[in-house]
């Protein structure tokens, strides 16, 4: 990959999340740039600036006006654009449904595993010529996960320190039978966006952190999930997500020496 961006446009940390995550009040010298990729356009313009002394980029996963449904998010373009900007760490908050009673709507979970139940996603950058089989045994960066856990403790923010996320195709919600099936796997949360983002980030040797924010109890619970329910609870979750992100960002070290993410391709290329 050949970077063509100016030095002042290079960043080290990215937030890939919903539009409500971005807070212009904490980003200094912010500007929006358009990045051209071999995979088409990103979800929206990329906002870059300085946050708590660190260079940060933000991409609204679904676009500023939420025009991209989960199965149509241009994940390849988003991850490629961030890599081109110099990003090595991706912080990825997302709305999820809870599959377990102990994970209540309004709470956060630092995901440590996923189970992929998507059907039509494009999972890789390697489609021929060069073949790679990256390991996703531990799909989320262990260093970022520990930083997130420590950050939550420092600000007295209750979180769930680990859990398995089922990723489904979307954009529809689960049937009750599906929800009960996922619950018994067992899995802790259900979402629609971690795939293929997480896998693509690993292929790019980038660290990826999933912060799952519960908005509902999915279909296994008495009251079926609705879009209004998700949006209403996500508004409440935003305060916790922003608070946690602002604690995480300054704690991230410049060097990556405590995880395997920077070396993901060493034993993966055929």
HUJODA-V277384 format. One record per residue. N is the residue number from 1. RES is the residue in one letter. SS is DSSP state (H for helix, E for strand, C for the rest). D_CENTER is the distance of its C-alpha to the mean C-alpha in whole Angstrom. Layout:
n = {N,N}
res = {RES,RES}
ss = {SS,SS}
d_center = {D_CENTER,D_CENTER}
This chain:
n = {1,2,3,4,5,6,7,8,9,10,11,12,13,14,15,16,17,18,19,20,21,22,23,24,25,26,27,28,29,30,31,32,33,34,35,36,37,38,39,40,41,42,43,44,45,46,47,48,49,50,51,52,53,54,55,56,57,58,59,60,61,62,63,64,65,66,67,68,69,70,71,72,73,74,75,76,77,78,79,80,81,82,83,84,85,86,87,88,89,90,91,92,93,94,95,96,97,98,99,100,101,102,103,104,105,106,107,108,109,110,111,112,113,114,115,116,117,118,119,120,121,122,123,124,125,126,127,128,129,130,131,132,133,134,135,136,137,138,139,140,141,142,143,144,145,146,147,148,149,150,151,152,153,154,155,156,157,158,159,160,161,162,163,164,165,166,167,168,169,170,171,172,173,174,175,176,177,178,179,180,181,182,183,184,185,186,187,188,189,190,191,192,193,194,195,196,197,198,199,200,201,202,203,204,205,206,207,208,209,210,211,212,213,214,215,216,217,218,219,220,221,222,223,224,225,226,227,228,229,230,231,232,233,234,235,236,237,238,239,240,241,242,243,244,245,246,247,248,249,250,251,252,253,254,255,256,257,258,259,260,261,262,263,264,265,266,267,268,269,270}
res = {X,X,X,X,X,X,X,X,X,X,X,X,X,X,X,X,X,X,X,X,X,X,X,X,X,X,X,X,X,X,X,X,X,X,X,X,X,X,X,X,X,X,X,X,X,X,X,X,X,X,X,X,X,X,X,X,X,X,X,X,X,X,X,X,X,X,X,X,X,X,X,X,X,X,X,X,X,X,X,X,X,X,X,X,X,X,X,X,X,X,X,X,X,X,X,X,X,X,X,X,X,X,X,X,X,X,X,X,X,X,X,X,X,X,X,X,X,X,X,X,X,X,X,X,X,X,X,X,X,X,X,X,X,X,X,X,X,X,X,X,X,X,X,X,X,X,X,X,X,X,X,X,X,X,X,X,X,X,X,X,X,X,X,X,X,X,X,X,X,X,X,X,X,X,X,X,X,X,X,X,X,X,X,X,X,X,X,X,X,X,X,X,X,X,X,X,X,X,X,X,X,X,X,X,X,X,X,X,X,X,X,X,X,X,X,X,X,X,X,X,X,X,X,X,X,X,X,X,X,X,X,X,X,X,X,X,X,X,X,X,X,X,X,X,X,X,X,X,X,X,X,X,X,X,X,X,X,X,X,X,X,X,X,X,X,X,X,X,X,X}
ss = {C,C,C,C,C,C,H,H,H,C,C,C,E,E,E,E,E,C,H,H,H,C,C,H,H,H,C,E,E,E,E,E,E,C,C,C,E,C,C,E,C,C,C,C,C,E,E,E,E,E,E,C,C,E,E,E,E,E,E,E,C,C,C,C,C,C,C,C,C,H,H,H,C,C,H,H,H,H,H,H,H,H,H,H,C,C,C,C,E,E,E,E,E,E,E,E,E,E,C,C,C,C,C,C,C,C,C,E,E,E,C,C,E,E,E,E,E,C,C,C,C,C,C,C,C,C,C,C,C,C,C,E,C,C,C,C,C,C,C,C,C,H,H,H,H,H,H,H,H,H,H,H,H,H,C,C,C,C,E,E,C,C,C,E,E,E,E,E,C,C,C,C,C,C,C,H,H,H,H,H,H,H,H,C,C,C,C,C,E,E,E,C,C,H,H,H,H,H,H,H,H,H,H,C,C,C,E,E,E,E,E,E,E,E,E,E,C,H,H,H,C,C,C,C,C,C,H,H,H,H,H,H,H,H,H,H,H,H,H,H,H,H,H,H,H,H,H,H,H,C,C,C,C,C,C,C,C,C,C,C,H,H,H,C,C,C,C,C,E,C}
d_center = {22,25,23,25,24,26,26,25,22,20,17,16,12,10,8,6,6,10,13,14,12,14,17,20,22,20,20,23,24,21,22,20,21,21,20,21,20,22,19,20,19,15,14,16,17,16,16,17,19,20,19,21,22,19,18,15,13,12,11,11,9,12,14,16,18,16,18,15,15,12,15,15,12,13,11,13,15,11,11,14,15,13,15,18,17,17,14,14,11,7,6,2,5,6,10,12,15,17,19,21,23,22,19,20,19,18,16,13,12,11,10,12,13,12,15,15,17,16,19,19,16,17,15,16,18,21,23,27,29,26,25,22,21,18,18,15,17,15,12,10,11,14,15,12,12,16,15,13,16,19,17,17,21,22,22,23,20,20,17,16,16,15,15,14,12,14,12,15,16,16,17,20,19,21,25,26,27,24,22,25,24,21,22,25,23,22,18,17,14,14,11,11,7,6,9,10,7,7,11,11,10,12,15,15,15,12,10,7,6,5,7,8,11,14,16,19,20,20,23,25,26,29,27,25,22,22,20,22,21,17,18,20,19,15,18,19,15,15,17,16,12,14,16,14,12,16,17,14,15,18,18,16,19,20,21,19,21,20,18,18,15,18,20,18,21,24,25,23,25,28}
